Amino acid sequence: MSHLSPAVTLGLWVAKLRRTPTVLWRLEARLKGVVFQGTSEFLGRPLISVAADARMVIGDGFHCYSSVRANPLGGFQPCVLRAHAAGAELRIGRGVGMSSTVLCAAASITVGEGTIFGAGALVMDTDFHRPSGEWGWRGDEATCRAIAKPVSIGRGVFVGARAIILKGVTIGDRAVVGAGAVVTKDVPPGYLVVGNPGRVIEPQQAVPPLSNPPGAADKNR
């Protein structure tokens, strides 16, 4: 590092130190019932909860960035991972990365290997509330579960910053969700979805298939 300025050198050392608490946040997640299937890296403390009789499984090579400086756009909130209701399942594949991302499952959310989420992306499989009485709203755990519809996100998907994926949606392998898109319908493999409400567009050229083993891209970050 002798060719680097003192400020850059200091920044690199600070970055290394910021990775030290990974073991603590991983331990906390395990105590809450999370099942890890390999290595993981946490920058900043995420919000994680697993309801009774729910399940959360995280694959190898997982990167979860919750700190303010962990993303070029800035992390305005920690990552939130919730298996929110009894019987819910949140399953994250190998080599998945996220920054300030929310995944909240009342029924089922699955994320395929190599998929990455931009800053502030939000995925939820329930509306959380439904009308109750003349003007009220009901939002207890049983309601969340009753109105939930599974979400499936394929392999090698890119979910742009501030995008929202709503209940009942299936996104195919190598699809791209544009920044700020609100996805309410299925997206075929390799397609692009943009806008609010989301509009599916066939890409101008084919997206290359997965060519690297899971987690390989993360090692080069």
For each residue, the residues with C-beta under 8 A, 3 or more apart:
1: 4 9 12
2:
3:
4: 1 8 9 12
5: 8 9
6: 9 10
7: 10 11
8: 4 5 11 12
9: 1 4 5 6 12 13
10: 6 7 13 14
11: 7 8 14 15
12: 1 4 8 9 15 16
13: 9 10 16 17
14: 10 11 17 18
15: 11 12 18 19
16: 12 13 19 20
17: 13 14 20
18: 14 15 21 43 44 67 69 70
19: 15 16 22 41 43
20: 16 17 23
21: 18 24 25 42 45
22: 19 25 26 40 41 42 43
23: 20 26 27
24: 21 27 28
25: 21 22 28 29 42 45 46 64
26: 22 23 29 30 36 40 42
27: 23 24 30 31
28: 24 25 31 32 45 48
29: 25 26 32 34 36 46 48 58
30: 26 27 33 34 36
31: 27 28
32: 28 29 48 49 50
33: 30 50 54 55 56
34: 29 30 48 50 56 57 58 81
35: 55 56 57 58
36: 26 29 30 40 58 62
37: 57 58 59 60 94
38: 59 60 61 62 94
39: 60 61 62
40: 22 26 36 58 61 62 63 64
41: 19 22 62 63 64
42: 21 22 25 26 45 46 64 65 66
43: 18 19 22 64 65 66 67 70
44: 18 65 66 67 68 70 75 78 79
45: 21 25 28 42 66 78
46: 25 29 42 64 66 78 79 80 81
47: 78 79 80 81 82
48: 28 29 32 34 56 80 81 82
49: 32 81 82 83 84
50: 32 33 34 54 55 56 82 83
51: 54 83 84 85 86 88 141
52: 86
53: 86 87
54: 33 50 51 83 84 85 86 87 88 89 90 105
55: 33 35 50 83 88 89 90 91
56: 33 34 35 48 50 81 83 89 90 91
57: 34 35 37 89 90 91 92
58: 29 34 35 36 37 40 62 92
59: 37 38 62 92 93 94 95 96 113 214
60: 37 38 39 94 95 214 215
61: 38 39 40 94 95 96 214 215 218
62: 36 38 39 40 41 58 59 92 94 95 96 97
63: 40 41 96 97 98 218 221
64: 25 40 41 42 43 46 79 81 97 98
65: 42 43 44 70 71 75 79 97 98 99 100
66: 42 43 44 45 46 70 75 77 78 79 99 100
67: 18 43 44 70 75
68: 44 74 75 76
69: 18 74 75
70: 18 43 44 65 66 67 75 99
71: 65 74 75 99 100 119
72:
73: 99 118 119 120 161
74: 68 69 71 119
75: 44 65 66 67 68 69 70 71 78 99 100 119
76: 68 100 119 120
77: 66 80 100 102 120
78: 44 45 46 47 66 75 100
79: 44 46 47 64 65 66 98 99 100 101 102
80: 46 47 48 77 101 102 103 104
81: 34 46 47 48 49 56 64 90 103
82: 47 48 49 50 90 103 104 105
83: 49 50 51 54 55 56 88 89 90 105
84: 49 51 54 88 104 105 106 126 141 144
85: 51 54 88 106 107 141 142 144 145 148
86: 51 52 53 54 141 145
87: 53 54 107 145
88: 51 54 55 83 84 85 105 106 107 108 145 148
89: 54 55 56 57 83 105 107 108 109 110
90: 54 55 56 57 81 82 83 103 105 108 109
91: 55 56 57 108 109 110 111
92: 57 58 59 62 96 103 111
93: 59 96 110 111 112 113 114 115 155 214
94: 37 38 59 60 61 62 113 114 214 215
95: 59 60 61 62 113 114 214 215 216 217 218
96: 59 61 62 63 92 93 111 113 114 115 116 117
97: 62 63 64 65 116 117 218 221
98: 63 64 65 79 101 103 116 117 121
99: 65 66 70 71 73 75 79 117 118 119 120
100: 65 66 71 75 76 77 78 79 119 120 121
101: 79 80 98 117 118 119 120 121 122 123
102: 77 79 80 121 122 123 124
103: 80 81 82 90 92 98 109 111 123 124
104: 80 82 84 109 123 124 125 126
105: 54 82 83 84 88 89 90 108 109 124 125 148 151
106: 84 85 88 125 126 128 141 144 145 148
107: 85 87 88 89 125 126 145 148 149 150
108: 88 89 90 91 105 125 148 150 151 152
109: 89 90 91 103 104 105 123 125 150 151 152 153
110: 89 91 93 150 151 152 153
111: 91 92 93 96 103 115 153
112: 93 115 153 154 155 156 157 173
113: 59 93 94 95 96 155 156 214
114: 93 94 95 96 155 156 210 214 215 217
115: 93 96 111 112 153 154 155 156 157 158 159
116: 96 97 98 157 158 159
117: 96 97 98 99 101 121 123 159
118: 73 99 101 121 158 159 160 161 162 163 179
119: 71 73 74 75 76 99 100 101 161 162
120: 73 76 77 99 100 101 161 162
121: 98 100 101 102 117 118 159 160 161 162 163 164 165 177
122: 101 102 162 163 164 165
123: 101 102 103 104 109 117 151 153 159 164 165
124: 102 103 104 105 128 151 165 166 167
125: 104 105 106 107 108 109 148 149 150 151 167 168
126: 84 104 106 107 144 145 147 148 149 167
127: 130 147 167
128: 106 124 139 143 144
129: 137 138 139 143
130: 127 137 138 139 143 147
131: 136 137 138
132: 136 137 138
133: 136
134:
135:
136: 131 132 133
137: 129 130 131 132
138: 129 130 131 132 143
139: 128 129 130 143 144
140: 143 144
141: 51 84 85 86 106 144 145
142: 85 145 146
143: 128 129 130 138 139 140 146 147
144: 84 85 106 126 128 139 140 141 147 148
145: 85 86 87 88 106 107 126 141 142 148
146: 142 143
147: 126 127 130 143 144 167
148: 85 88 105 106 107 108 125 126 144 145 167
149: 107 125 126 167 168
150: 107 108 109 110 125 167 168
151: 105 108 109 110 123 124 125 165 166 167 168 169 170
152: 108 109 110 169 170 171
153: 109 110 111 112 115 123 157 159 165 171
154: 112 115 157 170 171 172 173 174 175 189
155: 93 112 113 114 115 173 174 210
156: 112 113 114 115 173 174 210
157: 112 115 116 153 154 171 172 173 174 175 176 177
158: 115 116 118 175 176 177
159: 115 116 117 118 121 123 153 163 165 177
160: 118 121 163 176 177 178 179 180 181
161: 73 118 119 120 121 179 180
162: 118 119 120 121 122 179 180
163: 118 121 122 159 160 177 178 179 180 181 182 183
164: 121 122 123 181 182 183
165: 121 122 123 124 151 153 159 169 171 177 183
166: 124 151 169 182 183 184
167: 124 125 126 127 147 148 149 150 151
168: 125 149 150 151
169: 151 152 165 166 183 184 185 186 187
170: 151 152 154 186 187
171: 152 153 154 157 165 175 177 183 186 187 193
172: 154 157 175 186 187 188 189 190 191
173: 112 154 155 156 157 189 190 210
174: 154 155 156 157 189 190 207 209 210
175: 154 157 158 171 172 187 188 189 190 191 192 193
176: 157 158 160 191 192 193 203 207
177: 121 157 158 159 160 163 165 171 181 183 187 193 198
178: 160 163 181 192 193 194 195
179: 118 160 161 162 163
180: 160 161 162 163 196
181: 160 163 164 177 178 193 194 195 196 198
182: 163 164 166 195 196 197 198
183: 163 164 165 166 169 171 177 187 193 198
184: 166 169 197 198
185: 169 197 198 200
186: 169 170 171 172
187: 169 170 171 172 175 177 183 191 193 198 200
188: 172 175 191 200
189: 154 172 173 174 175
190: 172 173 174 175 203 206 207
191: 172 175 176 187 188 200 201 202 203
192: 175 176 178 200 201 202 203
193: 171 175 176 177 178 181 183 187 198 199 200 201
194: 178 181 198 199 201
195: 178 181 182 198 199
196: 180 181 182
197: 182 184 185
198: 177 181 182 183 184 185 187 193 194 195
199: 193 194 195
200: 185 187 188 191 192 193
201: 191 192 193 194
202: 191 192
203: 176 190 191 192 206 207
204:
205:
206: 190 203
207: 174 176 190 203
208: 211
209: 174
210: 114 155 156 173 174
211: 208
212: 216 217
213: 216
214: 59 60 61 93 94 95 113 114
215: 60 61 94 95 114 218 219
216: 95 212 213 219 220
217: 95 114 212 220 221
218: 61 63 95 97 215 221
219: 215 216
220: 216 217
221: 63 97 217 218
